[in-house]
Structure formats: structure tokens, C-alpha cells
Amino acid sequence: MDLSRLEINRRTALLTSAAIAANVINPMRAFAQETPRKGGVFNVHYGAEQRQLNPSIQASTGVYIIGGKIQENLVDLDANGQPVGVLAESWEATPDGKTVTFKLRKGVTWHDGKPFTSDDVAFTAMNMWKKILNYGSTLQLFLTSVDTPDPQTAIFRYERPMPLNLLLRALPDLGYVSAKHLYESGDIRQNPTNLAPVGTGPFKFVKYERGQYIIADRNPDYWRPNAPYLDRIVWKVITDRAAAAAQMEAGELHYSPFSGLTISDMARLGKDKRFIVQTKGNEGNARTNTIEFNFRRKELSDIRVRRAIAHAINVPFFIENFLGDFAKLGTGPIPSTSTDFYPGPNTPQYPYDKAKAIALLDEAGFKAPGGNRFSLRLLPAPWGEDISLWSTFIQQSLGEVGIQVDIVRNDGGGFLKQVYDEHAFDLATGWHQYRNDPAVSTTVWYRSGQPKGAPWTNQWGWEDKTVDATIDNAATEVDPVKRKALYADFVKEVNTELPVWMPIEQIFVTVITAKARNHSNTPRWGSTSWHDLWLSA
């Protein structure tokens, strides 16, 4: 294979990834006890706009990084990864798992001065989480109603049991609340508040200048005493990773989240005492690289072709030579980091076997006249350097078995629209993020019946009733042993049918100024509210 076309040099990738790995395994630098400092502007690298800021209707780190500072969730995770109340103060489930009652925080107001009440929770749950929110639509499939006997009580009622632990693990990402009074009229998806959010959080939206920046200022009426510390957060839209690294070095950016810089720049900044480069704070967002197949394309609807594509790609070679210590071989949609649900590697797998790939394509009737069997359009997500490298590697690998691949690159909003709304793709590749439980953000990639346009959900034109039943049974099983067994069945089923292939496991890398305090202190820190974040002088 001619590797010269790949976007970074193999040896550079190996050296720099090893350098970062050596840095990130060290504990975060310790600081003497300091008094939090009020004030300051925190500048954030925002690498790919998603044209959406409301986390109640789009679950994504690219939305949480902004919307999670403005709007708040019912529950989040504490430093130990355990559920902790935010807008909810307490919760209780009935023994049958069909009723979950939340007691809500008193004295909370929306940024426009209106009181936050249980009506907001009920409206959001029934109209956004259940009907629109990617991931939420599957999680809340059996939610029938939310009762509001008083302003501080929301009673969720389910047709089938909802395991309380699952719900609490899901709500940090899928439990952001929107204001009913701003959304109850008109089309929720087209509501202008989605790009000028109003929340209850520590920061208030100020301005969104598309392609340039988003600004939010300190909420002086925030319910947490003395919080927040920062005066302002500015998210700067910078799609050029090298330019973002240069701004970090010049002191114009304080933070680049979710592996937003190039491997070589992260390695260099990791040696600079002005920065901390680490994986800490990203433990709740393990990710796998994907290949997504559009079943509307007749060639890809043939299981032999999908398996041939998997066998044609030398994943261990790619990991060893271009990702190094950042990645490991994946075995399916539940990564090995999921100690509660990982079924082990003994599920259907597709090791590199070029001869087998060719034989499967021939068997499927797609011969190679003139060396070309057919052509495919591949849309890579613009989130990270590894996705760009992976897409080029896919292109070259499939070319060797007679499949021509044309790579079509888009910005974030364009990618999401073309793949998940317009279905204008043959292959797509990006990240699947695993969030503590398969029912949160994983099974939705496979469960049929997802709303058209919902990102990172089953938009492949693929449906399997057996898989749907396994997903539903696992999501409503309260016995943890039985749940794990059902998810092992799920992995076996989807690895066999292969509507999506997830062959690489990774974890995000953060680059942040050493002046930041109270950062990376929860497993999903980049997505949280930053109410306690401050900058030293």
C-alpha cells in the first residue's frame, strides 16, 4: 500500500503519540491550596460548528461544550463518576421500575427571569427527549407521561420498567431541560432559541456570530452560591487545527477539548509547562471509530459486501502506524472500558484478510472489470485528525480490492445533515461515544424507528426485529446479570449483521492552560457547567 498519501508521516505519528501517552499517564499537576479568583475570560477552541446549541434536542459533545454551560441537566456525575443532583435534588423509583419521582430544586430561575418548574421538565421529556433527542428517543421509548402534582415534583411513568441506575447514568447527557414557555408554540426544531439558548446555568448566552465565535457571560442570579467565577466564556470557531495550536501558544486560547489538535501539536504542547495535556476528565466519553453503511445502496445491503469491506482493512496496521498508544483494536459497539457490560472479544470479528475480501465480493456478483467493481462516496466527520486519517486509509484499502472510494468532506453541520437527515452518503465515518451504559448512546445506532435527522442514530435504512427486541428487553431489564447477558446477545447480533462497524477504541485528549483550576475533575468535564472553573493570575 502507498502510504505517502496519508496526512501525517507514520514515524511522526508514532513518536508524538508515545510522547503524549507518556505525559497523560502522569497525575495532574498538584497546586498548593489557593483561593478561587473571580473574573476573567476563558477562551475555548471550537473546531466544528453543529448549527445547534440546545442539548435537549441534540446530544453531542459539540453541543454540550457550549449548551452545557447555559442549560442544566437533572443529574450529572460527580468526581467519582456517581450520579449527583443538579436541577433534581432527589429521586426515587417504585419496585416495579415503572415510576420514577424527581424532587426538583427550589428557587431556580431561567435566564429570562421566569421560574423553573416541573412543567418545564415534563414538556422537555415528552416533546424533546422522547420525540427528537438523538439517544433520548430510544432511552425514553416506553415513557408514557410525566405528572406534575406540584412545581417541584416530576413523576415519570413508564409502560415497561426503567432501571433506575440506567436512567441516572443517562441523564447527565440526556437530561438537559428547556424552558416550556419558549418552546410550546411552533416547531421545536426550528425555534430560534436553539441558537440563542435560555437556560438556568451559570452562564447566559450573549451572541453567536456564525463561523467566528459564541459568547456567554456570568449569570449573576445563578442558584449556586458564589458561582460562577469566570466573567465570560468565548468559544472561538477555528477549523484549522494548526491555527488553533498557534493560538494556544500565543495565549489566545485556554482550552482545546476532545482531541481537537493534531497529534504532533499535542505532543509539543505537552512538553510546555504552560499547558496540561491529558485524558483525565474524559473517562465518561470513551469513543470508537466507525464505518457506517447506507443500506439504500444495493451493494451495501449485501452482507457479503459489508463483511468484505471489513476484511479489506488492516486495522492493527493502522493503529500501530498512525495512532500508536492512543488506540487499541475494538471488538464492537461496547468497548472494553465498560466493565459492567463488555462481553469480551469472542464475538463475530473481521480480521484483515484481503483474499477473503476479494472472494466475498466475487461471490456477491461484483466482479472487477478493469480492476473496478463499483464506486462509493465516503463522508468523514470533521471532528478529529484520526477520522481524516482513517477515511484516507479506508479509501486506499478498498482500492486494493477493486472498490473506488471518493471522499467528500463537509463542515460539521453539513456532515450531520447529509448523513443523518438527507441520507446522501454510501459510507460515513466518525465517532461513536460510549456513555456508561449501552442504552444511553450505543443501542440507538442500531434500533430502528429513529426520527429522521437525529444524529448518531440508525439512519442506515436497516431494520432487524430481533435486534430491536434484544435492545428493548435489555433496556427494561432490572436484573443486572440478565442485562449484561442481553447486551452480549446484542453485540453478537449486530457484529454478525454489521450495519455499523466499530473496530477501533480510543479516549479523548485534552489540552488546557496550566492556569486553569477545578478543571477535568469529573468524567465528562468538557460537557459540564464549569460553575467552579477559575483562572489563576
ABEGO torsion letter per residue (X at the ends): XBAAABABBAAAAAAAAAAAAAAAABBBBBBBBBBBBBEEBBBBBBABBAGBABAAABBBAAAAAAAAAABBBABBBBAAGBBBBBABABBBBBAAGABBBBBBBBGBBBAAGBBBBAAAAAAAAAAAAAAABBGAAAAAAABABBBBABAABBBBBBABBBBAAAAAAAAAAAABBBBAAAAABEBAAABAAAABBBBABABBBABBBBGABBBBBBBAABABBGOBABABBBBBBBABAAAAAAAAAAGABABBBGGABBAAAAAAAAABAABBBBABGAAABBBBBBBBBBAABAAAABAAAAAAAAAABBAAAAAAAAAEAABBBBAEABBAABAAABAEABBBBBBBBAAAAAAAAAAAGBBBBGGBABBBBBBBBAABAAAAAAAAAAAAAAAAAGBBBBBBBBBAAAAAAAAAAAGBBABBBBBBBBBGBAAAAAAAAABBGBBBGBBGBBAAGBBBAAAAAAAAAAAABABAAAAAAAAAAAAAAAAAAGABBBABBBBBBBBBBAABBGBGABAAAAABAGAABBBBX
